[in-house]
Amino acid sequence: MAGRALNDYSTAVEGGAPVQLRYLIEGRLDGPGYLAFVADRAGWLAIDGWARQRADGRIELVAAGPEAMIGALEMACTLGPLDALIERIEAVEEPGVVSAGFELR
């Protein structure tokens, strides 16, 4: 598509209502590799939030953006990179303020 930048997604889609969710992701995760994967996908989807590996080994992810894009990130996290085995993902609404951009903590 001429004139459209790579990763220039439209949010004017069905289900485009803004949402904020906090995820806890469990499984066989290579912390830094999985975190880099999540940050990369969040960047592709223009999602705000952050991710970190907790002391118990689970990944904590806070994501804010259009519902359809958050759903796409959740699917990417479920599939993960090739060396990850995701056993469980829990999601709850995130009531706090989520800063613009995405960061690893």
Secondary structure as UniProt FT lines:
FT   TURN            2..3
FT   TURN            6..7
FT   TURN            14..15
FT   STRAND          18..28
FT   HELIX           31..44
FT   TURN            45..46
FT   STRAND          48..53
FT   TURN            55..56
FT   STRAND          59..66
FT   HELIX           67..79
FT   TURN            82..83
FT   STRAND          85..93
FT   STRAND          102..104
//
